Amino acid sequence: MLPRSGPRFRASKRRGVVAAVVTFAAALALAACSSRAPVDQTTAESGELAEPIVITDQRGKTHTFTKPIEKIVTTVIPAPSMITALDQSYDRIKGVNQSTIARDKGSTFADMFPQALDNAVVSGPDFVPNVETIIQIDPDVVIQWAHQGDYNTFIGPIEAAGYPVIGLQYGTQEDLETWVRMFAKLLGKEERGQQLLDRMHKTIDELKAFAAQQTTAPRTIFLRSAGDGGYNAGMSSKDAYMNFWLTLPGAENVGADLEYSTTSAVNVEQLIQWNPEVIFTSAMTKLTPADIYADPALAGIDAVKNKRVYAVPSGGFWWDPPSAESHLMWKWAAALLHPDTYEVDLRSEIREHYEFLYGRTITDEQIDNLLRFDANAEAAGYGVFRR
């Protein structure tokens, strides 16, 4: 889900003309214009906000919006589900990453918001924007990654076309909380944003207190994928978000000292040496516990011998990277890392949280689907989450 460099977009004749016309205006000011917000935020005569929305993004650029936001385009894959959660509606999201649609197919999120599968595609998995499509949508704001890649490839073409770009950074719980605050402010839903953050902070405090009482810290690791030479464990790095939820409940992340990477492999010999007691496999890739069990080279690892390999859930978004559902992920992980001491009625929490976030009543079948009982069929202790 991280941005990476890719080929420059090919500007069509039409796009070039539009960009040339609006570039000068864009250089003077970046202001969004559309209309969707509570009536008390606008004046009836002009439709303008009584008080402008001012947002400083994670590259330090300040944007001022004088009218409510109605049309949002985002290449950032987790943004649509987070915006939907804060807005309890998918209506303002008018363009997404192709990978977002692929992720949503067959998901609980698509059950709740089927229009997510029929949205305009504004970028591919490489996050390079399709500026011609963005111009056709004519959004009030575009959300894009800012911390990696060439400005002239990822952000510059969008700004040259006259659209304000909110640049995001990825990697920490602090980043996630910054996204929540920015999106909530953009939507005119700051109170809901704070309510979501309060839920996260409460869970963090509870799990820190729980971890402090534990006498053992199970050895654990997060594996993203399999490849030549071994398994990718680079997202277990202390520089990756996964390290946060691996260690929050009181576990030892044996891959913490790895260099952060989404692709490089850790050899099997290293995994055997670490001998993790619990292994988590990503919801973002095809790797499953069955793949781990089927590898004879891993048969002697404690997690394999004891069937403590778990496929991470996928609900409104994948649960392993940061999302609006992250506090549910932390509780899920805590229950599997400490089955004898941590108790949680996760199904009830999922129901209540989905009602709060999405305004939807989730069914038992949908809960089973997001908890991935099929992939976790052999997992020790997974029955604790059954209905």
Buried (B, 14 or more C-beta within 10 A) or exposed (E): BBBBEBEEBEBEEEBEEBBEEBEEEBEEEBBBBBBBBEEEBBEEEEBBBEEEBEBEBBBEBEBEBBBBBBBBBBBBBBBBBBBBBBBBBBBBBBBBBBBBBEBBEEBBBBBBBEEBBEBBBBBBBBBBBBBBBBBBBBBBBBBBBBBEBEEEBBBBBBBBBBBBBBBBBBBBBEBBBBBBBBBBBBBBBBEBBBBBBEBBEEBBEBBEEBBEEBEEBBBBBBBBBBEEEBBBBBBBBBBBBBBBBBBBBBBBBBBBEBEBBBEBBBEBEBBBEBBBBBBBBBBBBEBBBBBBBEBEEBEEBBBBEEBBBBBBBBBBBBBBBBBBBBBBBBBBBBBBBBBEBBEBEBBEBBBEBBEBBBEBEBEEEBBBBBBBBEBBEEBBBBEBBEE
